[in-house]
Amino acid sequence: MEKRKLGFWEIWNMSFGFLGIQFGFALQNANTSRIFDTLGADVDKIGLYWLAAPLTGLIVQPIVGYFSDRTWTKLGRRRPYFLVGAILSAITLIIMPNSPTLWIAIGTLWIMDSSINISMEPFRAFVGDNLPEEQRTLGFAMQSFFIGIGAVVGSALPYVFTNWFGIENTAPEGIIPSSVKWSFYVGGIVFFLTVLWTVYKSKEYSPEELKAFDESKKASLTNQEELSDKTGVTIKKQLLIGLVLLLIGALASVYVHHINSQGNDHKELYILSVGLLVAGLLFTMVSQLRKSNVSNGFTIIVTDLLNMPKTMKQLAWVQFFSWFALFAMWIYTTKAVTGHVFGTNDTTSKLYNDSADWVSVMFTVYNGVAAAVAFLLPVLARKTNNKITHMLALIFGGIGLISIYFLSDKIGLLLAMVGVGIAWASILSIPYSMLSGALPSNKMGYYMGVFNFFIVIPQIVAGTILGFLIKEFFNGEPVYALIIGGCSMILAGLLTLGVSANKKIDINE
């Protein structure tokens, strides 16, 4: 029994919801710092306030994935989560620009990002559920297309409302401009309607049908599971790693306590040090459970974090420095452009709000470039290899971020975003292509979920240390965060050359 091939419009319908998801995500990325800034956030604390997004993804995505695997309703297994997430996301997108205080905005970001993750997480599994293997590349490509379109429109909307429709982009102190508010309102409507389209225009296989599809692979999966058990990390090594992480976390916590006791306000660094303590505690606990021959979902999940294939471990470092750079850009571009490039920090002034609107245009450009370049990267990879292609793309992105320090006009800022767009296109596709051939098929879903850790963890690191670095070493100038991000992205490109993968990107002819 095999899954049937779907027609083009069937694949279109099942991916269409990603348009709304990315629309809302783009509004969040391009405008959250502006909202925080308007509501009085300190520049060195903006990164901390942004931590709601990656922390939410780290917690929500595996939970939603776990339960969606075990759900079956009249709407199927994944679609109920699409719908619930869309309803919650639409509500929070409307609430966000009406936040009366900074803390309400931070809390709303937390709920909004959780809601977006509820809809977004099952979409990747949706492709695997519904498409035969030979069509999955097309399915992910369709999702990437809608990611690009949604990001372009969502990022540009505040600028469009102001310059095309005359909606005000200025407001009294502490009030979000009307152009931003209407952008979020439209975003909420688009999010809900596009996901609703996918929910009612798509079908899912029943658990019985999916079980039948898996029967033919049962023997090979069993063999791979046995091999994994025999070659996995030892109890002794897991205990050692846990103890080392506990020691580093403890020393880091002592250092953070010391600098805070000296009158500095850097309590956000505790997030990083306590995170290391928690990771060390988990590895130590599981090593002792394994020593007592306890085997359950908890011990397997934590242990397999150390059983990652070699290629995945190498790509983890590439992802870490790539996403560290991206998060630096999302957090600090608004402050860098308004303050460093155009010389204003007055959130009530027309110059500030015009400059902030231009950041939306910059984000539109990099997303638009990414959508266009996505079709060219596979051609370059075919002529060279995916490592060279990813390295070049990341170097272009790093140069683009660094160049913002030297720019003083709007057109130059758009040109800088061309480099970022090339890098963004590559980050969305090539690492997954490099990874796909290195994973055991029986743990593909789990390790793809773990791979998201190397998107979330660098964002947490960036959110905790960038504010500290800017305040202590760069006189509170946020543009230096973009320079740090650019260097990080170039480093990621160079690390790509060390990845043990030479697989070419598949191209659908």
LUMLUMMI-114938 format. One line per 3 residues: their letters; for each residue x, y, z of N, C-alpha, C. Coordinates in steps of 0.02 Angstrom, whole numbers. Each point is the difference from the previous one (the first is absolute). Layout:
! residues N
A	X,Y,Z,X,Y,Z,X,Y,Z | ... $
//
This chain:
! residues 509
MEK	42,-60,0,-42,60,0,44,63,0 | -11,44,-47,40,61,-5,-44,62,-2 | 29,56,22,-37,63,-3,-6,21,-73 $
RKL	-58,28,-18,-9,23,-68,35,66,-11 | 20,13,-61,29,64,-18,-55,53,-2 | 14,58,28,-48,54,1,12,47,-59 $
GFW	-54,31,-23,5,49,-53,28,66,26 | 20,43,-47,30,64,17,-44,40,47 | -64,6,-16,-45,41,41,-15,-31,67 $
EIW	5,-66,5,-7,-32,66,59,18,45 | 60,0,-30,59,19,39,-3,75,16 | -25,40,-46,-10,71,11,-46,11,61 $
NMS	-57,-35,0,-48,9,54,28,-20,68 | 38,-55,3,25,-24,64,57,45,26 | 29,41,-43,55,45,20,-23,72,8 $
FGF	-61,16,-22,-22,69,-4,-1,34,69 | -13,-38,52,-2,28,67,66,31,21 | 56,-23,-30,64,29,17,5,73,-20 $
LGI	-39,21,-49,-1,70,-19,-20,44,60 | -55,-20,34,-23,38,57,47,-5,60 | 27,-61,10,47,-9,56,60,45,-7 $
QFG	29,1,-60,59,42,-11,-18,74,-1 | -60,17,-21,-25,68,2,2,26,72 | -28,-40,46,0,19,70,70,1,30 $
FAL	41,-49,-19,68,-5,25,42,60,-23 | -11,22,-62,37,58,-27,-20,64,37 | -64,8,14,-22,58,38,33,1,69 $
QNA	4,-58,30,32,-6,66,73,20,-4 | 37,-28,-49,72,13,-5,15,73,-15 | -40,30,-45,16,67,-23,-23,55,48 $
NTS	-48,-14,44,-32,54,38,4,-7,76 | 20,-58,25,-1,-10,72,49,47,35 | 61,7,-26,47,46,31,-26,72,-1 $
RIF	-34,18,-55,-29,67,-5,-53,10,53 | -42,-51,12,-52,5,51,32,5,70 | 49,-42,13,35,3,65,32,68,10 $
DTL	33,25,-52,34,65,3,-50,56,15 | -57,-2,-34,-52,51,10,-27,-1,71 | -3,-60,29,-27,-8,68,53,10,54 $
GAD	60,21,-21,51,21,50,51,-52,18 | 12,-51,-42,49,-51,17,71,28,-3 | 43,-20,48,71,18,-2,34,-40,-56 $
VDK	47,32,-35,32,-32,-57,35,-65,19 | 31,-2,59,37,-60,20,-46,-55,26 | -66,14,5,-47,-50,24,-46,-27,-56 $
IGL	3,30,-59,-44,-22,-54,12,-73,-17 | 63,-21,-2,16,-70,-14,-31,-47,51 | 1,21,63,-31,-41,53,-74,-6,-10 $
YWL	-34,55,-18,-72,-2,-10,-19,-44,-60 | 45,-3,-49,-12,-42,-59,5,-74,15 | 29,-18,57,12,-71,14,-64,-41,4 $
AAP	-56,34,7,-64,-37,1,-7,-43,-62 | 22,26,-58,-10,-37,-62,39,-65,-3 | 68,0,8,35,-63,-4,-14,-48,57 $
LTG	-11,26,60,-16,-44,57,-66,-35,-13 | -48,36,-28,-64,-29,-16,7,-56,-51 | 40,12,-52,10,-51,-51,33,-62,28 $
LIV	48,10,45,35,-56,30,-47,-46,39 | -50,30,32,-46,-38,42,-60,-25,-40 | -30,45,-40,-64,-15,-32,7,-50,-58 $
QPI	52,9,-42,4,-42,-60,4,-75,15 | 44,-23,45,1,-72,14,-65,-26,32 | -32,42,41,-62,-21,32,-55,-7,-52 $
VGY	-7,50,-43,-51,-2,-53,14,-59,-47 | 64,-10,-17,17,-56,-44,-18,-67,32 | 14,-7,64,-15,-62,35,-75,-15,-1 $
FSD	-41,50,18,-72,-11,4,-32,-4,-68 | 25,36,-50,-30,-5,-66,12,-69,-31 | 55,-32,19,12,-69,-22,-53,-48,26 $
RTW	-31,19,56,-45,-46,35,-73,25,-1 | -14,47,-44,-67,29,-5,-37,-27,-61 | -64,-13,8,-42,-14,-58,-71,25,13 $
TKL	-23,46,-41,-67,28,6,-33,1,-69 | -58,29,-4,-34,6,-65,40,44,-48 | 40,45,27,43,42,-42,68,-31,-14 $
GRR	13,-59,29,64,-33,-10,45,6,60 | 66,-5,-11,47,1,56,37,67,4 | 19,30,-56,38,63,0,-46,61,-4 $
RPY	-54,-6,-39,-41,58,-14,-33,31,62 | -19,-39,52,-26,34,60,49,49,31 | 65,-16,-3,50,45,27,9,61,-44 $
FLV	-4,-10,-67,1,58,-45,-54,49,20 | -61,-25,10,-58,42,12,3,35,67 | 17,-37,53,4,30,67,55,53,1 $
GAI	57,-16,-29,55,48,-2,-18,63,-39 | -38,-9,-55,-20,58,-41,-48,46,38 | -47,-28,37,-47,40,38,37,41,54 $
LSA	44,-34,37,37,34,53,48,53,-29 | 32,-17,-57,46,47,-31,-36,62,-24 | -58,-8,-31,-39,57,-24,-18,46,58 $
ITL	-20,-28,56,-19,41,58,60,39,26 | 58,-34,8,58,34,28,30,51,-48 | -5,-12,-65,24,49,-49,-40,65,5 $
IIM	-63,-5,18,-42,60,9,16,34,66 | 15,-39,52,15,28,66,69,34,2 | 50,-30,-34,69,22,7,11,75,-9 $
PNS	-23,32,-55,14,72,-9,-43,45,43 | -46,-30,38,-42,39,47,23,-8,72 | 59,-29,9,26,-10,68,10,67,35 $
PTL	-29,11,57,7,65,34,66,8,37 | 33,-56,18,63,3,36,49,-50,-30 | 64,9,17,52,-43,-25,-11,-72,22 $
WIA	-20,-11,63,-6,-68,25,-59,-37,-32 | -52,36,-17,-55,-32,-36,23,-20,-71 | 41,43,-31,27,-17,-66,44,-62,3 $
IGT	41,-4,52,44,-59,8,-42,-63,10 | -51,5,43,-43,-58,11,-38,-20,-62 | -23,50,-38,-35,-14,-62,45,-34,-51 $
LWI	64,23,-3,48,-33,-45,7,-73,18 | 3,-15,64,7,-70,22,-60,-41,-24 | -61,26,10,-60,-37,-21,-3,-4,-76 $
MDS	17,55,-33,-3,1,-73,48,-50,-31 | 61,-2,26,49,-46,-28,-20,-73,15 | -29,-12,58,-25,-67,15,-54,-20,-50 $
SIN	-44,46,-15,-56,-14,-46,26,-13,-70 | 48,41,-22,29,-11,-67,33,-68,-4 | 35,-19,54,33,-65,1,-49,-58,-1 $
ISM	-58,10,31,-51,-53,0,-23,-15,-72 | -7,53,-40,-19,-10,-70,59,-24,-42 | 59,28,12,57,-11,-44,31,-69,7 $
EPF	7,-24,61,37,-63,12,-28,-59,-40 | -66,-11,0,-24,-60,-36,3,6,-76 | 13,59,-28,0,8,-72,56,-41,-33 $
RAF	58,-4,33,56,-40,-27,-20,-74,-2 | -30,-23,54,-21,-70,2,-57,-13,-49 | -40,50,-15,-56,-5,-47,25,-23,-68 $
VGD	57,26,-22,29,-20,-64,20,-73,2 | 33,-20,54,20,-70,6,-58,-48,4 | -55,22,32,-59,-42,6,-34,-11,-67 $
NLP	-7,51,-39,-44,-1,-59,34,-15,-66 | 65,12,-5,34,-7,-65,45,-61,-2 | 2,-35,-56,50,-52,-10,70,31,-3 $
EEQ	51,-40,11,67,27,5,21,41,-61 | -20,-23,-59,22,35,-60,-32,68,-9 | -51,17,40,-32,65,-5,15,47,59 $
RTL	37,-25,48,11,41,60,43,62,-15 | 48,-6,-46,40,58,-18,-45,55,-27 | -47,-19,-42,-48,49,-27,-42,29,55 $
GFA	-20,-41,48,-41,24,56,36,52,42 | 63,-13,17,39,48,39,16,62,-42 | 10,-9,-65,12,58,-43,-62,45,-2 $
MQS	-58,-30,-1,-62,40,0,-7,39,65 | 17,-32,56,-1,35,63,49,58,0 | 60,-10,-28,50,53,-4,-25,58,-42 $
FFI	-37,-15,-53,-28,52,-43,-48,44,41 | -44,-32,38,-48,39,39,35,37,58 | 54,-29,26,40,35,51,25,66,-28 $
GIG	27,-3,-61,26,60,-32,-53,53,-12 | -57,-21,-29,-53,47,-15,-28,31,63 | -14,-41,50,-27,26,63,47,48,34 $
AVV	65,-16,-1,49,43,33,6,67,-35 | -1,-1,-66,6,63,-38,-59,46,15 | -60,-25,-5,-60,42,11,-5,22,73 $
GSA	11,-47,46,-5,17,71,51,52,21 | 62,-5,-24,52,47,18,-14,70,-28 | -29,3,-61,-10,64,-34,-63,37,22 $
LPY	-45,-33,35,-67,28,10,-1,68,35 | 39,11,55,-2,67,31,20,55,-49 | 52,-13,-39,23,50,-49,-54,12,-53 $
VFT	-32,-54,-23,-52,5,-51,-59,41,26 | -22,-13,61,-56,37,28,14,75,5 | 63,16,19,17,71,8,9,34,-67 $
NWF	36,-31,-46,20,34,-62,-50,-10,-57 | -41,-50,3,-49,-12,-53,-71,22,21 | -15,-7,65,-67,14,23,-5,58,49 $
GIE	56,32,16,0,59,41,-16,-11,73 | 7,-61,25,-12,-13,71,60,23,41 | -13,35,55,53,31,39,49,-52,28 $
NTA	65,17,-4,50,-43,31,32,32,61 | -30,53,24,22,32,62,-59,0,50 | 18,6,64,-50,0,53,30,31,62 $
PEG	-41,20,49,27,27,62,44,-51,36 | 40,24,46,46,-44,36,-38,-57,34 | 27,-60,-9,-30,-59,31,-58,-30,-38 $
IIP	-16,27,-59,-55,-26,-42,28,-27,-65 | -23,-59,-20,23,-31,-62,-35,35,-59 | 38,18,-52,-31,35,-58,-54,-41,-34 $
SSV	-47,34,-31,-57,-33,-32,22,-46,-57 | 53,18,-36,23,-42,-55,21,-69,24 | 31,-2,59,21,-64,30,-62,-39,24 $
KWS	-47,36,31,-60,-34,24,-39,-33,-57 | -11,37,-54,-38,-28,-56,38,-57,-33 | 65,2,1,39,-56,-28,-12,-64,40 $
FYV	-2,6,66,-13,-58,42,-72,-24,-7 | -47,46,-8,-70,-21,-10,-6,-41,-64 | 29,25,-55,-2,-37,-63,36,-67,7 $
GGI	56,1,36,37,-62,11,-41,-53,35 | -39,21,50,-42,-48,36,-52,-31,-45 | -31,42,-43,-51,-25,-46,30,-48,-51 $
VFF	57,20,-30,32,-42,-50,23,-67,30 | 28,3,61,22,-61,34,-58,-49,6 | -56,24,26,-57,-44,13,-28,-28,-65 $
LTV	-10,42,-51,-33,-22,-61,43,-49,-40 | 66,12,-4,42,-45,-39,6,-69,33 | 6,0,66,2,-65,35,-67,-35,-6 $
LWT	-54,38,5,-67,-30,-8,-7,-32,-69 | 29,31,-51,-1,-28,-68,34,-69,-1 | 59,-5,31,35,-63,2,-39,-53,39 $
VYK	-31,21,56,-37,-47,41,-57,-32,-39 | -37,40,-39,-60,-25,-33,12,-24,-71 | 58,16,-29,15,-22,-68,49,-59,-2 $
SKE	22,-24,58,48,-55,2,-30,-60,36 | 26,-57,-15,-20,-62,34,61,-33,31 | -13,-45,47,54,-36,32,-15,-75,0 $
YSP	53,-39,-1,-8,-72,6,-17,-18,72 | -41,-51,8,-19,-23,67,60,-37,32 | -2,-8,66,54,-38,33,7,-70,-28 $
EEL	-55,-31,-19,4,-68,-28,36,0,-67 | -15,50,-41,34,5,-65,74,14,8 | 17,45,46,71,15,12,37,-61,27 $
KAF	-34,-39,41,31,-61,25,13,-49,-56 | -47,-5,-47,9,-44,-57,59,22,-43 | 9,66,-9,56,25,-39,67,-18,32 $
DES	1,-3,66,62,-14,36,17,-74,4 | -48,-44,-13,12,-71,9,58,-26,-42 | 6,24,-60,53,-25,-45,70,18,24 $
KKA	5,51,43,66,22,25,15,-26,70 | -45,-38,26,5,-20,71,65,-36,16 | 20,-47,-40,60,-40,13,63,44,0 $
SLT	6,43,-49,60,42,-5,3,49,58 | -57,26,21,-1,46,56,23,-35,64 | -21,-63,10,20,-38,59,75,-9,1 $
NQE	29,-17,-58,72,-9,-3,37,64,18 | -24,57,-23,32,64,14,-5,17,74 | -57,-16,31,-9,13,71,50,-41,41 $
ELS	9,-63,-19,47,-42,36,71,26,-8 | 18,22,-60,66,28,-11,11,62,42 | -52,43,4,6,61,39,12,-15,74 $
DKT	-35,-52,25,8,-18,70,70,-25,15 | 30,-36,-49,66,-29,11,56,50,-6 | -10,52,-40,54,47,-14,-11,68,33 $
GVT	-49,5,44,-16,65,30,51,20,53 | -10,62,26,45,27,50,-1,-43,63 | 58,-9,31,4,-41,60,-27,38,61 $
IKK	-19,-38,51,-25,31,62,55,42,32 | 61,-24,-2,56,37,30,11,67,-34 | -2,0,-66,10,62,-37,-58,49,11 $
QLL	-61,-26,3,-57,43,13,5,32,69 | 21,-38,50,9,26,67,54,55,1 | 56,-13,-35,54,48,-2,-22,66,-32 $
IGL	-36,-4,-55,-25,60,-33,-47,38,46 | -44,-37,36,-45,32,46,36,37,56 | 51,-31,28,38,31,55,39,62,-24 $
VLL	28,-4,-61,36,57,-27,-48,59,-11 | -59,-13,-27,-49,53,-10,-23,30,66 | -8,-43,51,-18,25,66,53,46,28 $
LIG	63,-19,-9,56,41,25,3,68,-36 | -6,-3,-67,3,62,-38,-59,45,18 | -60,-30,6,-58,39,19,6,32,69 $
ALA	29,-38,47,10,26,67,49,58,1 | 57,-8,-36,50,54,-3,-29,62,-34 | -38,-12,-54,-31,57,-35,-50,36,45 $
SVY	-38,-38,40,-49,31,45,36,42,54 | 56,-25,24,39,38,50,25,65,-31 | 24,-4,-62,24,61,-34,-56,50,-10 $
VHH	-58,-24,-22,-57,45,-11,-20,33,66 | -1,-40,54,-16,29,66,50,54,19 | 64,-12,-16,52,47,17,-10,66,-36 $
INS	-10,-1,-66,-6,62,-37,-64,38,18 | -53,-37,19,-61,34,22,8,31,69 | 41,-32,43,11,27,67,43,64,-2 $
QGN	32,12,-57,41,60,-8,-41,60,-24 | -66,-9,-2,-43,55,-20,-22,-2,-73 | 22,-51,-36,-21,-8,-70,-66,-37,-4 $
DHK	-40,16,-49,-66,-33,-8,2,-46,-61 | 26,-60,11,5,-49,-55,-28,-67,22 | -59,3,32,-31,-61,25,-20,-48,-56 $
ELY	-7,27,-62,-18,-44,-56,53,-54,-13 | 62,12,23,52,-50,-10,-13,-64,40 | -43,6,51,-18,-60,38,-36,-51,-44 $
ILS	-35,24,-51,-36,-46,-45,50,-49,-32 | 57,26,-20,51,-42,-31,33,-47,50 | 19,26,57,35,-42,49,-46,-53,30 $
VGL	-63,19,13,-48,-49,27,-17,-51,-53 | -3,21,-64,-11,-48,-54,53,-54,-2 | 63,19,11,55,-49,2,-9,-47,59 $
LVA	-21,27,57,-12,-42,59,-55,-51,-14 | -54,22,-32,-56,-45,-15,22,-55,-48 | 37,18,-52,24,-50,-48,45,-51,35 $
GLL	45,25,42,44,-46,37,-38,-46,46 | -50,28,33,-41,-41,45,-37,-55,-38 | -27,17,-59,-37,-49,-40,46,-58,-21 $
FTM	59,16,-25,46,-53,-22,22,-43,59 | 12,32,57,21,-38,60,-55,-46,24 | -61,26,4,-57,-41,21,-11,-60,-46 $
VSQ	1,13,-65,-14,-54,-47,55,-52,1 | 63,20,10,54,-49,5,-12,-48,58 | -26,26,56,-13,-43,58,-61,-44,-11 $
LRK	-50,27,-37,-58,-41,-16,20,-58,-46 | 43,15,-49,24,-53,-46,41,-52,39 | 38,24,49,40,-46,41,-44,-49,37 $
SNV	-61,23,16,-49,-43,35,-46,-37,-49 | 21,0,-64,-37,-35,-54,-70,28,-11 | -9,65,13,-63,33,-14,1,25,-72 $
SNG	-50,-19,-39,-4,22,-69,-71,23,-15 | -7,64,-15,-66,28,-18,11,58,-48 | -54,33,-17,4,55,-48,47,55,22 $
FTI	-1,15,65,43,53,27,74,-17,-8 | 19,-60,20,71,-19,-4,24,-6,-73 | -44,-24,-44,19,-7,-71,10,69,-32 $
IVT	-46,47,13,4,66,-29,63,36,23 | 13,0,65,59,35,26,65,-33,-23 | 1,-67,-2,61,-35,-21,14,11,-74 $
DLL	-51,0,-41,10,9,-72,24,70,-18 | -4,47,46,32,65,-12,75,-7,-9 | 28,-52,31,72,-13,-5,17,-51,-54 $
NMP	-51,-29,-31,11,-50,-52,-8,29,-71 | 3,66,-5,-9,30,-65,53,-23,-49 | -19,-12,-63,49,-18,-51,54,54,-7 $
KTM	59,-19,-24,56,46,-5,-17,62,-41 | -34,-10,-56,-18,57,-43,-45,49,37 | -45,-26,39,-46,43,38,37,40,52 $
KQL	49,-31,34,39,36,50,39,58,-33 | 27,-13,-60,38,52,-34,-46,56,-24 | -58,-19,-25,-48,50,-23,-28,41,59 $
AWV	0,-30,60,-25,36,58,38,65,11 | 66,-1,-9,40,60,9,-14,51,-55 | -10,-25,-61,-17,45,-55,-67,35,14 $
QFF	-49,-39,22,-65,28,17,4,49,57 | 40,-17,50,6,42,60,22,71,-20 | 54,5,-36,26,66,-16,-42,36,-53 $
SWF	-34,-39,-43,-45,31,-49,-59,33,34 | -33,-37,46,-60,26,32,16,50,55 | 60,-3,28,22,53,46,1,66,-38 $
ALF	26,-1,-61,3,60,-41,-70,25,-19 | -44,-45,-19,-68,19,-19,-37,32,59 | 8,-28,59,-35,27,58,27,69,18 $
AMW	66,9,-7,29,66,12,-31,51,-48 | -10,-20,-63,-31,44,-49,-72,16,18 | -39,-51,17,-71,11,16,-9,46,61 $
IYT	44,-7,49,-6,39,61,22,72,-10 | 57,10,-33,34,65,4,-1,41,-65 | -29,-25,-54,2,40,-62,-38,65,8 $
TKA	-59,-1,32,-38,62,8,39,52,39 | 30,-19,56,38,48,40,63,23,-37 | 32,-45,-37,61,17,-36,-14,49,-57 $
VTG	-55,-12,-36,-16,42,-57,-25,68,23 | -46,1,48,-26,65,23,53,41,35 | 40,-32,42,50,36,40,65,13,-36 $
HVF	32,-52,-27,66,7,-30,-3,30,-70 | -46,-25,-42,-1,23,-69,-35,67,-7 | -58,9,34,-39,61,-9,2,47,60 $
GTN	33,-21,54,15,46,55,-58,23,43 | -49,-43,13,-55,19,44,-20,-59,45 | -16,17,63,-28,-50,46,-67,23,28 $
DTT	-27,54,-28,-65,27,22,-56,-38,-35 | -32,-45,37,-50,-44,-30,-63,37,-21 | -8,64,21,-59,38,-21,13,41,-63 $
SKL	63,3,-23,17,42,-57,-17,-34,-66 | -11,42,-51,-13,-27,-67,62,-35,-28 | 59,28,14,62,-30,-26,9,-71,28 $
YND	-13,-8,65,6,-67,30,-48,-49,-33 | -63,20,-7,-50,-47,-26,8,-12,-75 | 24,50,-37,17,-12,-70,58,-49,-6 $
SAD	49,8,45,57,-46,0,-21,-71,20 | -44,-4,49,-25,-66,21,-40,-33,-55 | -39,40,-37,-36,-27,-58,49,-26,-52 $
WVS	57,34,-7,49,-23,-50,30,-67,20 | 3,-14,65,23,-66,22,-48,-54,-26 | -65,15,-1,-48,-47,-29,14,-12,-74 $
VMF	19,54,-35,18,-7,-71,63,-42,-7 | 49,12,44,62,-40,-2,-15,-74,9 | -44,-15,48,-18,-70,12,-39,-29,-59 $
TVY	-39,42,-33,-35,-21,-60,49,-19,-54 | 52,41,-8,50,-13,-52,36,-66,13 | 23,-11,62,37,-62,10,-44,-62,-8 $
NGV	-64,6,18,-44,-57,-12,-16,-9,-74 | -7,55,-36,-12,-5,-72,60,-29,-37 | 60,22,19,61,-28,-29,4,-74,15 $
AAA	-16,-19,61,2,-71,18,-47,-42,-43 | -60,26,-12,-48,-36,-41,26,-10,-71 | 34,51,-27,26,-4,-68,62,-45,-4 $
VAF	45,9,48,64,-37,0,-10,-74,15 | -54,-16,34,-12,-70,17,0,-46,-61 | -20,27,-57,-1,-40,-61,69,-3,-34 $
LLP	46,44,20,66,1,-31,51,-41,40 | -10,-4,66,48,-36,43,8,-73,-20 | -54,-37,-16,10,-69,-21,42,-6,-64 $
VLA	-5,49,-44,39,-2,-62,75,8,16 | 15,48,46,69,9,21,27,-62,36 | -42,-29,43,21,-60,37,13,-58,-47 $
RKT	-38,-3,-54,10,-54,-48,67,6,-36 | 22,63,-12,62,11,-35,60,-5,47 | -10,14,65,55,-6,49,-19,-55,49 $
NNK	-22,19,59,-32,-45,48,-35,43,52 | -40,-31,42,-40,40,46,41,35,54 | 59,-27,16,42,33,50,27,67,-26 $
ITH	26,0,-61,25,61,-29,-56,51,-8 | -57,-23,-23,-58,45,-10,-21,32,66 | -6,-40,53,-22,27,65,53,47,28 $
MLA	63,-17,-7,54,44,24,-4,69,-33 | -5,0,-67,-2,64,-36,-61,41,20 | -58,-33,7,-61,35,19,7,33,69 $
LIF	28,-37,48,7,27,67,51,57,2 | 52,-4,-39,49,55,-2,-32,63,-29 | -41,-8,-52,-37,57,-27,-44,31,54 $
GGI	-34,-42,39,-43,25,53,38,36,54 | 57,-28,19,41,33,52,25,68,-22 | 23,5,-62,23,64,-27,-57,50,-1 $
GLI	-60,-23,-18,-58,45,-1,-14,29,68 | 1,-41,52,-13,25,68,54,50,23 | 63,-17,-12,54,43,22,-2,68,-36 $
SIY	-20,-2,-64,0,62,-40,-48,53,26 | -50,-19,39,-48,49,27,35,53,41 | 54,-18,33,38,47,41,27,58,-42 $
FLS	16,-14,-63,33,50,-43,-49,37,-45 | -64,-15,4,-49,29,-46,-35,60,29 | -25,44,-44,-34,60,23,-61,19,-43 $
DKI	-21,-46,-44,-58,16,-42,-44,-62,-9 | -61,12,-21,-49,-53,-4,17,-53,-53 | 24,21,-57,16,-47,-54,56,-46,21 $
GLL	50,28,33,55,-42,24,-24,-53,48 | -48,17,44,-27,-49,47,-36,-57,-37 | -34,17,-54,-34,-53,-39,51,-46,-33 $
LAM	55,29,-24,53,-41,-31,31,-47,52 | 7,24,61,26,-43,54,-45,-60,11 | -66,11,-7,-48,-54,11,1,-52,-56 $
VGV	28,17,-58,7,-50,-53,45,-57,24 | 55,18,32,44,-52,27,-34,-42,52 | -39,32,44,-36,-36,52,-52,-47,-32 $
GIA	-33,24,-54,-49,-42,-33,30,-63,-30 | 59,6,-29,35,-58,-28,14,-51,56 | 24,26,57,14,-45,56,-64,-32,26 $
WAS	-54,39,5,-64,-26,27,-27,-56,-44 | 5,9,-66,-23,-52,-46,38,-65,12 | 65,5,10,41,-59,10,-14,-33,68 $
ILS	-9,42,52,-13,-26,68,-65,-39,2 | -50,21,-40,-64,-34,0,0,-67,-36 | 52,-14,-39,-3,-60,-42,61,-45,4 $
IPY	59,27,-10,59,-43,-9,18,-41,61 | -1,28,62,16,-43,58,-45,-62,5 | -64,7,-18,-45,-57,4,16,-51,-55 $
SML	22,24,-57,21,-45,-53,62,-38,20 | 47,34,32,62,-32,23,-14,-51,55 | -50,15,41,-16,-43,57,-39,-62,-20 $
SGA	-43,6,-49,-50,-52,-14,32,-69,-14 | 57,-1,-33,31,-64,-15,38,-31,57 | 6,36,56,41,-24,56,-42,-28,57 $
LPS	-66,4,-5,-42,-20,56,-29,-70,-9 | -4,-39,54,-34,-65,-4,-75,11,-12 | -29,-37,-45,-69,13,-20,-49,-10,59 $
NKM	17,-45,46,-47,-13,55,0,55,53 | 49,47,-5,2,56,48,3,66,-37 | -24,2,-61,2,60,-41,-38,57,33 $
GYY	-61,-13,23,-41,52,30,31,27,64 | 26,-46,41,30,22,63,60,45,-13 | 45,-22,-44,61,39,-11,-13,65,-37 $
MGV	-51,1,-43,-19,64,-30,-25,48,54 | -35,-26,50,-21,41,56,60,24,40 | 47,-44,13,60,18,37,40,53,-39 $
FNF	0,-5,-67,36,48,-41,-26,71,12 | -64,6,18,-27,66,16,30,29,64 | 30,-43,43,34,26,58,56,48,-19 $
FIV	31,-14,-57,57,41,-22,-23,62,-38 | -65,9,-1,-30,63,-20,-19,39,63 | -26,-35,49,-26,32,61,56,19,48 $
IPQ	48,-46,11,53,13,49,41,63,-17 | 21,9,-63,37,61,-15,-41,63,9 | -65,-4,-9,-43,58,12,-1,16,75 $
IVA	-2,-52,42,2,11,72,67,31,21 | 54,-26,-29,66,27,15,4,73,-22 | -24,14,-60,2,69,-25,-42,46,44 $
GTI	-58,-23,20,-44,41,41,28,14,69 | 43,-45,25,27,9,68,65,39,1 | 43,-8,-51,66,30,5,9,63,-42 $
LGF	-40,9,-54,12,57,-43,-12,67,37 | -54,2,39,-12,61,39,57,15,48 | 25,-52,32,58,7,46,61,26,-37 $
LIK	15,-29,-59,59,20,-38,-6,73,-24 | -60,17,-24,-10,68,-26,9,52,56 | -29,-13,57,3,48,55,70,6,29 $
EFF	34,-57,9,64,0,35,59,16,-45 | -4,-17,-65,58,7,-43,-9,47,-60 | -63,17,-16,-12,41,-60,-42,62,14 $
NGE	3,24,63,-31,63,19,-74,4,-18 | -34,-58,3,-72,-1,-12,-20,12,-72 | 46,-9,-48,-15,11,-71,-22,-65,-33 $
PVY	-64,-8,-16,-26,-64,-26,28,-20,-68 | 28,47,-39,26,-18,-65,56,-51,5 | 35,-1,58,54,-48,9,-26,-72,6 $
ALI	-63,-6,20,-31,-67,0,-4,-28,-71 | -12,44,-49,-2,-22,-70,69,-19,-25 | 51,35,23,69,-18,-18,17,-69,29 $
IGG	-17,-10,63,11,-66,32,-37,-54,-39 | -63,15,-18,-40,-48,-38,31,-15,-68 | 26,52,-34,32,-11,-65,61,-45,6 $
CSM	41,12,51,59,-42,10,-21,-72,16 | -53,-7,38,-25,-67,18,-23,-37,-63 | -33,35,-46,-25,-32,-60,58,-21,-46 $
ILA	51,42,-4,59,-19,-40,34,-61,30 | 6,-2,67,28,-59,33,-40,-63,-16 | -67,6,1,-42,-57,-18,14,-24,-70 $
GLL	11,47,-46,16,-20,-68,65,-39,-4 | 51,22,36,64,-35,-1,-6,-69,32 | -41,-6,53,-10,-65,32,-35,-50,-45 $
TLG	-38,26,-48,-35,-45,-47,48,-44,-38 | 59,24,-13,49,-39,-39,21,-63,37 | -8,-1,66,19,-59,39,-54,-51,8 $
VSA	-59,11,-29,-55,-47,7,11,-61,-45 | -12,-59,28,11,-62,-38,-61,-17,-42 | -9,39,-52,-56,-12,-45,16,30,-68 $
NKK	-9,-39,-51,12,24,-68,-61,-10,-45 | -55,-16,31,-61,-14,-39,-24,62,-37 | -16,-7,-63,-26,55,-40,-74,11,17 $
IDI	-23,60,-10,-71,15,10,-41,-30,-57 | -53,-35,18,-44,-27,-50,-39,56,-34 | -4,-4,-67,-37,50,-38,-57,-34,-36 $
NE	-60,25,9,-57,-28,-36,1,26,-71 | 13,-43,-47,2,21,-70,-70,12,-27 $
//
